[in-house]
Each structure stands twice: as C-alpha cells, then as structure tokens.
Amino acid sequence: MNVQRSILVLLLTLSVSASSAAKDFLATDFGAKADGATLNTAPLQAAIDFISAQGGGRLILSGGDFLSGSLYLKSGVDLHISAGSRLLGSPNPWDYVRDPVARWTALLLAVDQHDIALTGAGDVDCQGFEVGTKIVEYVHKGIVKDKLGLDRVSAEIRPENIHFYRCEGVTIQDVSIKNPASWNQQYDQCRNLLIERVKVDSKCYWNNDGLDVVDCSDVIIRDCDFDASDDVFCFKSHVSYGVSENILVENCRGRSSANGIKFGTVTRGTFRNFTFRNIEIYDTYRSAITIASVDGATIENITVDGLRSINTGNPIFLRTGSRNGGAAPCLRNIVIKNMYAEVPFDKPDAGYMYEGPVEDLPRNICPSGIQGIPGLRIENVLLENVEIHYPGKADPDYAYCGTSKAELEAIPELEKSYPEFSNWKELPAWGFYIRHADNITFKNVKLVVEDEDYRPAVVCDDVNGLDLKGLTVMQKSAPKGKKQTVFNKVRIFKLK
C-alpha cells in the first residue's frame, strides 16, 4: 500500500505542476465583474469552456467577489481564486443546476472530466443559508415540489459548493470552502484525488458535512481544517458496485456537531485500505470515529493511527446492521492505535447554529461500542495504546441498565435503526460495550473515569476470541470490590 501511495503522490504532484505551468487567463478579460453584484455565470462558463478547448490553463479570479450560479469545470482547467477574492454563490435558487447525471445541485460541478483543479488562497462561498431558506419559501408557495422531510428540503436540490462526479485527476488546494446549502464538497466515483491545505467552514445550514468522498479510490487528504455542523470526514458508497480504496487522511483537524470520522451512513459497496494519521477531533457532538456497515458494504483494512479527541461525545462506535436488507454487511480488520480521548459530561457542541439534537431522556453517558448483530459479527479489532477519559456520574436512579444474563440479553439489537451510539439510550458499561464480535484485542488500553459510575468499565456479550490482558481501568472513587469487567457468552479470552 505504501508503494501505491508513493506512486499516487508522484502522479498528483506532476498533475499539479503541469497545471501550474499552463497559461493563465483572467476572468475579467471574459467580461466577468468582481463587484459581488453582477451575475457572472455566463462569462465564467465561457472562460472555462474556452480554456479547456485550448488544452488547459488557469482561470484566475482576482480583485474581488465574483457572483455566480452553477459552473461546470472542464478538463485541463484550474480555477484559481486569488487571496482576498471569492467565488460567491448566487442567493437565487434558480441560478443553480441539478445535474441530470450526478443528480445533485452545486455551485461547482464536473462530470466525466479529467485533470481539473481548484486552487488559490481565496474563498468559495455558496451563501447557503440565504439559498436554503429561499427554497423553503418556494416549497410553501407550491413552486418547488418537495416533501420537506425533517423540516428541511431534500439535500439533492440544495446547492453544495462542489460536486465532482466520475472525474480523474482532481486537485483541491489552499482554498477556503464555506457556507453550502447542503453537503459542502462531494466527490463521487472519482480517482486520483488530492485535497490539501483546505479550510472548511460548513455550519450555516442543515446537512453541512465537511467532506464527502463517495466510491472514490487513490485519495489523499492532508493538512486541512474543518468546522462542520454535520459529519467532518464522511466516506459513503451509493452503489453496490462502488469501491472506495487506497485512501489516506493525515494531519487534519475537525470540529463537528455530528461525527468526526464517519463511514456511512449510506454503505452499499466496498471500503478497503484506509489510513488516518495524526487527526484531531474536538468539540464534537457524536463519535470521534464511527464505522458503520448497515447497507451491505464490506468495510475492511482500516487503520486509525494518532487520533486526539477532546470534548467529544463518544470516542469509538463500530457497528453492523441490516436496515435495508440485501447483501450482508461485513466489518473487519480494524486497527485503532495511539489514541487519546476525553468525553465531557455536558453537551460538547454548544454554539452551532444547528446543534446536534438533544437526545431523548433518560440517558447517562454512553460507552464506546463494538456492536455487531447476530449473524453479522464484527471481526478482528485491535485497540493499541489507547487512553480514554470518561466523566462518570452515571446515576442508577436516573436510568439503569443491569448486567445479569437476562438484562444483557434483553438489550435490543436495533439492527434496522440509523446507526448512532446513542440509540440505546442506556448501556450497561461506562467504558466499552462489546457485542456479537470476534477476535477483539486490547493492547495497552487505559480507561479512566473521573467520578463515580455505577456501571462496570467493560461489558462483553457474545464475543469469540477476546484478549483484555492489556487493559487498565482507573476509577478514583470505585466501591471496594466492584467488578470492572462483565462477560456473558464470551469464549476463548485472556484477562490478566
């Protein structure tokens, strides 16, 4: 895999160098106006088409704000936004295109193109709140047809900042990408994708994911900073034949009102050979890591190495499910190492315009979870050099979940539910809850609870092959003789 990455880096570097050496064209020479008021869709699209027809080059937006509706980036074109300038999305929903092939709406679209780039130290700003609220107005007037599910318009008809579909050789460098009306940037069935030194501010409206990589291969994401009101690093598969593979994410920070790293929720194809290195997740409402296969996907060979998670609602959530029937999902060969996490007692995402929902009560703080379902077990998970601090304070008089055999087996499977760690409301452990899993290894894992918690640290139910000899539990005010591990139907295990 290292050889593959080296080749990918070389190819992407050559692509960027070739793009940078190509001829420059000024958007203003094509009649575009940088006044923030003139709609520039026609001159900017004409410039892109011209440059592509000439064999490629850079289209430079410099000197102010260029207002536009949907633009199609074409092969060989680097859209370069200079520092202090913006590509500004129109506040008028009718200025955007829902592409008939990709079936999504965006400010920047590309379909079946190659060697395209978005560079420069300027901004792409869709003005998503203005666009989103106007679309809702049109729905109420009967002009736009939409079911308004969850009190919001369908994500596909609200403009993203970027939607690239089936493209080869994509470079996104140095730009700030802000304020989408839907997901922020989506790359679907693309190959050879480089995203680096990008800053994302994606929290002005519903479903503001930071980054969605869908059925893509040979991807590098590095040195980026995300602030998103929905999932930060989101990997999906929309089609059963889709493959996401050879993906590296490194040296990135993310804040979210949902999840930090997330596989899903739509998971229909195959995910394999992912590496995450040196990642910081902070002030995040849901999980630092969610890997969920609930639509038939195979997810395998995933390594998270060097994750720091501060003020995050849940550190780790691994899950299989069968919410849509079809193929049997598979989740296996997961390594999480060199991780440090702190879970707060209070809600960690305060301050977002669209905060995570207040969960139905009662619910004490949830543990990390490795939670398969019968017949769809999670296989081969290694946790190494992991330290997690929990707040404790779980109150059995507020909500109680016992650890007898009958009580453990009464915990619902929820195999068809949307996969969130909080679905069960109350679970019987404060550190880890492991169920329907095979070959789970803890190696130098420290679980610390700061205040009293009535529950044990680890509960394992229906686990084959469990090695907890590398587990340390620290509870400052634990009652004398309290059991910190509880097992039900656990076979072949090691416990020091």
LINLINRA-V550216 format. One record per residue. N is the residue number from 0. RES is the residue in three letters. PSI is psi in whole degrees, 0 to 359 (* if undefined). NEAR is the number of other C-alpha atoms within 10 Angstrom. D_CENTER is the distance of its C-alpha to the mean C-alpha in Angstrom with 2 decimals. Layout:
# LINLINRA-V550216
N|RES|PSI|NEAR|D_CENTER / N|RES|PSI|NEAR|D_CENTER
This chain:
# LINLINRA-V550216
0|MET|326|11|22.58 / 1|ASN|322|8|23.63 / 2|VAL|317|8|26.11 / 3|GLN|317|10|23.60 / 4|ARG|320|16|21.47 / 5|SER|317|11|24.71 / 6|ILE|319|13|25.73 / 7|LEU|315|19|22.43 / 8|VAL|317|18|22.75 / 9|LEU|313|11|26.36 / 10|LEU|317|14|25.70 / 11|LEU|322|21|23.10 / 12|THR|316|14|25.50 / 13|LEU|321|12|28.35 / 14|SER|315|19|26.49 / 15|VAL|317|22|25.75 / 16|SER|318|11|29.34 / 17|ALA|320|14|30.80 / 18|SER|318|21|28.94 / 19|SER|329|16|30.07 / 20|ALA|350|10|33.63 / 21|ALA|167|15|33.82 / 22|LYS|144|13|35.87 / 23|ASP|143|16|34.72 / 24|PHE|138|18|35.27 / 25|LEU|134|16|35.18 / 26|ALA|326|25|33.73 / 27|THR|335|19|36.74 / 28|ASP|344|10|39.09 / 29|PHE|10|17|37.84 / 30|GLY|1|14|38.61 / 31|ALA|145|21|35.28 / 32|LYS|132|22|35.81 / 33|ALA|48|22|33.72 / 34|ASP|0|13|34.90 / 35|GLY|3|17|31.80 / 36|ALA|326|13|33.92 / 37|THR|131|14|34.99 / 38|LEU|117|20|32.80 / 39|ASN|15|26|32.32 / 40|THR|312|20|30.64 / 41|ALA|308|15|33.81 / 42|PRO|325|18|34.77 / 43|LEU|320|27|31.29 / 44|GLN|322|20|30.89 / 45|ALA|320|15|34.44 / 46|ALA|316|22|33.68 / 47|ILE|314|27|30.67 / 48|ASP|318|17|32.82 / 49|PHE|312|16|35.72 / 50|ILE|318|22|33.90 / 51|SER|319|18|32.35 / 52|ALA|335|14|35.84 / 53|GLN|0|12|37.31 / 54|GLY|1|12|35.15 / 55|GLY|166|23|32.37 / 56|GLY|184|27|32.07 / 57|ARG|132|28|30.36 / 58|LEU|116|22|30.43 / 59|ILE|123|19|30.59 / 60|LEU|114|27|29.80 / 61|SER|146|22|31.71 / 62|GLY|7|16|33.77 / 63|GLY|207|19|31.89 / 64|ASP|126|24|29.68 / 65|PHE|105|28|29.52 / 66|LEU|136|24|28.88 / 67|SER|156|28|27.76 / 68|GLY|203|26|26.52 / 69|SER|134|26|24.65 / 70|LEU|142|22|25.38 / 71|TYR|115|21|25.17 / 72|LEU|138|24|24.62 / 73|LYS|163|26|27.06 / 74|SER|136|26|27.65 / 75|GLY|359|25|28.80 / 76|VAL|131|28|27.81 / 77|ASP|111|30|26.09 / 78|LEU|110|23|25.43 / 79|HIS|117|28|26.16 / 80|ILE|113|28|25.79 / 81|SER|158|19|28.03 / 82|ALA|135|17|27.53 / 83|GLY|357|14|28.56 / 84|SER|161|21|28.00 / 85|ARG|143|26|25.52 / 86|LEU|111|29|24.65 / 87|LEU|122|25|24.79 / 88|GLY|142|33|23.75 / 89|SER|142|27|26.61 / 90|PRO|355|20|26.65 / 91|ASN|115|15|28.42 / 92|PRO|334|22|26.29 / 93|TRP|354|11|29.04 / 94|ASP|2|15|28.33 / 95|TYR|153|24|25.12 / 96|VAL|133|21|25.05 / 97|ARG|108|17|23.21 / 98|ASP|133|18|23.51 / 99|PRO|339|8|25.47 / 100|VAL|306|9|23.90 / 101|ALA|333|17|20.18 / 102|ARG|21|13|20.74 / 103|TRP|165|22|18.45 / 104|THR|139|25|19.68 / 105|ALA|160|33|18.89 / 106|LEU|314|27|20.76 / 107|LEU|119|25|20.37 / 108|LEU|150|23|20.67 / 109|ALA|132|22|21.58 / 110|VAL|122|20|22.63 / 111|ASP|43|15|24.19 / 112|GLN|168|20|24.74 / 113|HIS|153|20|24.96 / 114|ASP|61|22|25.03 / 115|ILE|156|29|23.41 / 116|ALA|152|28|22.10 / 117|LEU|115|22|21.02 / 118|THR|178|24|22.43 / 119|GLY|164|23|24.25 / 120|ALA|14|19|23.79 / 121|GLY|194|22|23.89 / 122|ASP|147|23|21.53 / 123|VAL|119|26|20.03 / 124|ASP|110|24|20.23 / 125|CYS|350|31|20.07 / 126|GLN|49|21|21.72 / 127|GLY|327|29|19.44 / 128|PHE|315|18|21.09 / 129|GLU|315|19|24.45 / 130|VAL|314|24|23.48 / 131|GLY|316|25|21.64 / 132|THR|328|18|24.60 / 133|LYS|322|15|27.07 / 134|ILE|320|24|25.58 / 135|VAL|319|19|25.98 / 136|GLU|318|13|29.55 / 137|TYR|328|14|30.23 / 138|VAL|315|16|29.08 / 139|HIS|332|13|31.52 / 140|LYS|354|10|34.18 / 141|GLY|10|10|33.75 / 142|ILE|321|11|32.96 / 143|VAL|131|14|29.38 / 144|LYS|119|12|28.99 / 145|ASP|147|16|25.95 / 146|LYS|350|11|25.75 / 147|LEU|48|12|23.85 / 148|GLY|140|8|21.85 / 149|LEU|30|7|20.48 / 150|ASP|28|9|22.58 / 151|ARG|156|17|20.51 / 152|VAL|149|22|20.99 / 153|SER|139|15|19.03 / 154|ALA|327|17|15.87 / 155|GLU|336|17|17.52 / 156|ILE|359|22|20.52 / 157|ARG|137|28|18.99 / 158|PRO|129|30|18.53 / 159|GLU|166|31|15.36 / 160|ASN|314|30|16.20 / 161|ILE|135|26|15.63 / 162|HIS|108|25|15.73 / 163|PHE|130|25|17.07 / 164|TYR|125|23|18.21 / 165|ARG|48|17|20.00 / 166|CYS|153|23|20.60 / 167|GLU|125|21|21.84 / 168|GLY|73|22|21.79 / 169|VAL|131|26|19.32 / 170|THR|126|22|19.30 / 171|ILE|115|20|17.47 / 172|GLN|132|21|19.16 / 173|ASP|347|21|19.96 / 174|VAL|161|24|19.25 / 175|SER|132|23|17.79 / 176|ILE|115|24|15.74 / 177|LYS|154|27|16.33 / 178|ASN|57|25|16.79 / 179|PRO|164|35|15.58 / 180|ALA|352|32|16.94 / 181|SER|220|32|13.94 / 182|TRP|155|29|10.60 / 183|ASN|306|31|11.15 / 184|GLN|129|24|11.15 / 185|GLN|128|24|10.97 / 186|TYR|115|22|12.57 / 187|ASP|119|24|14.09 / 188|GLN|42|22|16.47 / 189|CYS|160|26|16.94 / 190|ARG|144|21|18.54 / 191|ASN|73|23|19.13 / 192|LEU|126|27|16.35 / 193|LEU|123|22|16.54 / 194|ILE|116|20|14.46 / 195|GLU|148|22|16.16 / 196|ARG|39|18|17.37 / 197|VAL|140|21|15.32 / 198|LYS|129|22|15.00 / 199|VAL|128|25|12.78 / 200|ASP|100|21|14.19 / 201|SER|71|31|12.40 / 202|LYS|28|29|13.93 / 203|CYS|348|22|17.07 / 204|TYR|181|25|16.40 / 205|TRP|151|25|14.73 / 206|ASN|31|22|11.29 / 207|ASN|69|31|10.51 / 208|ASP|154|31|6.83 / 209|GLY|317|31|6.91 / 210|LEU|128|23|6.23 / 211|ASP|118|22|6.41 / 212|VAL|114|22|8.40 / 213|VAL|115|26|10.66 / 214|ASP|46|27|13.59 / 215|CYS|157|27|14.03 / 216|SER|155|23|16.10 / 217|ASP|72|22|17.34 / 218|VAL|136|26|14.50 / 219|ILE|128|21|14.65 / 220|ILE|119|21|12.30 / 221|ARG|152|22|14.36 / 222|ASP|42|17|15.86 / 223|CYS|157|21|13.36 / 224|ASP|124|21|13.00 / 225|PHE|139|25|10.42 / 226|ASP|105|25|11.52 / 227|ALA|140|33|9.59 / 228|SER|356|29|10.94 / 229|ASP|197|31|7.95 / 230|ASP|144|33|4.29 / 231|VAL|288|31|4.11 / 232|PHE|104|23|2.81 / 233|CYS|122|21|2.32 / 234|PHE|124|24|5.91 / 235|LYS|165|26|8.63 / 236|SER|116|26|12.41 / 237|HIS|345|18|14.62 / 238|VAL|148|16|17.92 / 239|SER|334|16|19.70 / 240|TYR|1|11|20.91 / 241|GLY|148|21|17.60 / 242|VAL|126|22|16.84 / 243|SER|119|26|13.87 / 244|GLU|158|20|15.61 / 245|ASN|64|21|16.57 / 246|ILE|129|23|13.35 / 247|LEU|128|18|13.64 / 248|VAL|123|21|11.42 / 249|GLU|151|20|13.95 / 250|ASN|50|18|15.36 / 251|CYS|154|23|12.45 / 252|ARG|148|22|12.11 / 253|GLY|136|25|9.60 / 254|ARG|141|29|10.77 / 255|SER|148|34|9.32 / 256|SER|12|31|11.26 / 257|ALA|245|28|8.77 / 258|ASN|156|30|6.48 / 259|GLY|280|32|5.94 / 260|ILE|126|23|4.82 / 261|LYS|129|21|4.31 / 262|PHE|114|23|6.78 / 263|GLY|187|23|7.93 / 264|THR|330|20|9.39 / 265|VAL|116|18|11.60 / 266|THR|87|26|12.69 / 267|ARG|332|27|16.10 / 268|GLY|228|24|16.73 / 269|THR|137|23|16.46 / 270|PHE|128|29|13.96 / 271|ARG|152|18|15.93 / 272|ASN|64|18|16.54 / 273|PHE|140|21|13.34 / 274|THR|128|18|14.10 / 275|PHE|127|21|12.30 / 276|ARG|136|18|15.07 / 277|ASN|66|18|15.91 / 278|ILE|139|24|12.71 / 279|GLU|127|22|13.30 / 280|ILE|130|26|11.37 / 281|TYR|155|22|13.78 / 282|ASP|48|25|14.91 / 283|THR|133|33|11.93 / 284|TYR|315|26|12.95 / 285|ARG|235|27|11.40 / 286|SER|146|28|10.46 / 287|ALA|320|33|9.82 / 288|ILE|121|23|9.03 / 289|THR|120|26|8.71 / 290|ILE|108|23|10.03 / 291|ALA|125|27|11.68 / 292|SER|104|33|14.06 / 293|VAL|1|30|15.82 / 294|ASP|17|27|16.93 / 295|GLY|5|24|18.87 / 296|ALA|152|28|16.56 / 297|THR|122|20|17.66 / 298|ILE|120|26|15.07 / 299|GLU|157|20|17.05 / 300|ASN|61|16|17.68 / 301|ILE|127|21|14.56 / 302|THR|127|18|15.48 / 303|VAL|115|22|13.96 / 304|ASP|109|19|16.80 / 305|GLY|65|20|17.23 / 306|LEU|128|25|14.67 / 307|ARG|121|19|16.05 / 308|SER|111|28|14.74 / 309|ILE|132|22|17.06 / 310|ASN|53|22|17.51 / 311|THR|138|29|14.60 / 312|GLY|333|33|15.42 / 313|ASN|132|28|14.80 / 314|PRO|307|34|14.35 / 315|ILE|131|21|13.77 / 316|PHE|109|24|13.40 / 317|LEU|132|24|14.29 / 318|ARG|137|27|15.46 / 319|THR|158|30|17.36 / 320|GLY|176|27|18.69 / 321|SER|58|20|20.70 / 322|ARG|337|16|19.90 / 323|ASN|10|13|21.13 / 324|GLY|207|12|23.70 / 325|GLY|214|11|24.16 / 326|ALA|151|15|23.32 / 327|ALA|128|17|22.88 / 328|PRO|159|26|19.44 / 329|CYS|130|23|19.49 / 330|LEU|115|28|17.46 / 331|ARG|161|20|19.33 / 332|ASN|64|17|19.83 / 333|ILE|128|22|17.17 / 334|VAL|124|18|18.12 / 335|ILE|116|20|16.87 / 336|LYS|158|21|19.34 / 337|ASN|54|18|20.36 / 338|MET|139|22|18.15 / 339|TYR|132|18|19.36 / 340|ALA|146|25|18.09 / 341|GLU|125|21|19.77 / 342|VAL|126|26|19.34 / 343|PRO|163|18|21.22 / 344|PHE|325|16|23.66 / 345|ASP|169|12|22.83 / 346|LYS|126|17|19.85 / 347|PRO|354|21|17.57 / 348|ASP|27|22|16.07 / 349|ALA|141|14|19.46 / 350|GLY|344|9|20.02 / 351|TYR|146|14|17.28 / 352|MET|321|12|18.92 / 353|TYR|84|18|16.64 / 354|GLU|162|19|16.28 / 355|GLY|151|19|14.89 / 356|PRO|146|9|17.80 / 357|VAL|122|7|20.66 / 358|GLU|151|10|20.78 / 359|ASP|137|9|24.00 / 360|LEU|156|10|26.50 / 361|PRO|155|10|27.80 / 362|ARG|123|18|25.10 / 363|ASN|174|21|25.38 / 364|ILE|132|25|22.56 / 365|CYS|150|26|20.65 / 366|PRO|171|27|20.60 / 367|SER|153|23|18.00 / 368|GLY|139|23|18.15 / 369|ILE|95|24|18.77 / 370|GLN|95|24|19.69 / 371|GLY|187|27|20.85 / 372|ILE|162|18|23.32 / 373|PRO|129|15|26.89 / 374|GLY|347|11|27.16 / 375|LEU|69|21|23.43 / 376|ARG|154|24|23.29 / 377|ILE|134|29|20.75 / 378|GLU|138|22|22.51 / 379|ASN|77|19|22.89 / 380|VAL|127|22|20.68 / 381|LEU|124|18|21.78 / 382|LEU|119|21|21.07 / 383|GLU|132|20|23.01 / 384|ASN|58|19|23.81 / 385|VAL|131|20|21.58 / 386|GLU|124|20|22.72 / 387|ILE|130|20|21.40 / 388|HIS|126|19|23.29 / 389|TYR|155|25|23.49 / 390|PRO|339|18|25.61 / 391|GLY|213|23|27.74 / 392|LYS|10|16|29.92 / 393|ALA|135|22|29.27 / 394|ASP|115|15|32.35 / 395|PRO|338|13|33.90 / 396|ASP|343|6|35.91 / 397|TYR|312|10|32.83 / 398|ALA|137|14|31.00 / 399|TYR|140|16|32.06 / 400|CYS|116|16|30.84 / 401|GLY|177|18|33.40 / 402|THR|16|19|33.46 / 403|SER|162|13|36.45 / 404|LYS|314|13|36.19 / 405|ALA|319|10|36.60 / 406|GLU|320|11|34.03 / 407|LEU|317|19|31.37 / 408|GLU|349|13|32.08 / 409|ALA|351|10|31.95 / 410|ILE|126|14|28.26 / 411|PRO|150|9|26.76 / 412|GLU|321|15|24.58 / 413|LEU|41|14|22.52 / 414|GLU|342|18|21.62 / 415|LYS|5|14|21.04 / 416|SER|156|13|19.00 / 417|TYR|132|14|15.44 / 418|PRO|102|22|13.81 / 419|GLU|143|17|13.58 / 420|PHE|334|24|15.42 / 421|SER|0|20|17.71 / 422|ASN|326|16|19.13 / 423|TRP|352|13|22.16 / 424|LYS|301|16|22.95 / 425|GLU|127|21|25.25 / 426|LEU|159|26|25.07 / 427|PRO|6|25|27.96 / 428|ALA|156|28|26.50 / 429|TRP|341|28|25.23 / 430|GLY|299|27|23.58 / 431|PHE|138|23|22.49 / 432|TYR|118|22|23.05 / 433|ILE|127|24|23.33 / 434|ARG|138|26|24.47 / 435|HIS|63|23|25.24 / 436|ALA|156|28|24.26 / 437|ASP|137|22|26.18 / 438|ASN|70|18|26.66 / 439|ILE|124|22|24.75 / 440|THR|127|22|25.75 / 441|PHE|124|20|25.59 / 442|LYS|109|18|26.95 / 443|ASN|58|17|27.61 / 444|VAL|127|22|25.35 / 445|LYS|124|19|26.44 / 446|LEU|124|20|25.70 / 447|VAL|131|21|27.21 / 448|VAL|129|23|27.89 / 449|GLU|330|14|29.41 / 450|ASP|175|15|31.43 / 451|GLU|141|16|33.08 / 452|ASP|127|23|31.10 / 453|TYR|343|20|33.16 / 454|ARG|159|25|30.84 / 455|PRO|167|22|30.86 / 456|ALA|316|24|28.15 / 457|VAL|131|24|27.26 / 458|VAL|128|24|28.00 / 459|CYS|127|25|27.98 / 460|ASP|119|21|28.96 / 461|ASP|67|20|29.71 / 462|VAL|130|24|28.59 / 463|ASN|119|20|30.33 / 464|GLY|84|17|30.44 / 465|LEU|125|22|29.38 / 466|ASP|104|18|30.02 / 467|LEU|19|18|29.80 / 468|LYS|345|15|32.49 / 469|GLY|26|17|30.12 / 470|LEU|132|21|29.15 / 471|THR|131|17|30.48 / 472|VAL|131|16|30.42 / 473|MET|117|14|31.55 / 474|GLN|112|18|32.52 / 475|LYS|323|11|34.96 / 476|SER|32|11|36.73 / 477|ALA|136|16|36.52 / 478|PRO|145|11|39.71 / 479|LYS|131|6|42.00 / 480|GLY|5|6|41.52 / 481|LYS|133|10|38.17 / 482|LYS|132|12|36.32 / 483|GLN|355|18|32.82 / 484|THR|137|17|32.00 / 485|VAL|134|19|32.71 / 486|PHE|139|17|32.85 / 487|ASN|122|17|33.50 / 488|LYS|50|12|34.05 / 489|VAL|128|18|32.84 / 490|ARG|141|14|34.53 / 491|ILE|79|11|35.10 / 492|PHE|160|15|33.69 / 493|LYS|131|12|34.46 / 494|LEU|124|11|34.68 / 495|LYS|*|8|36.56
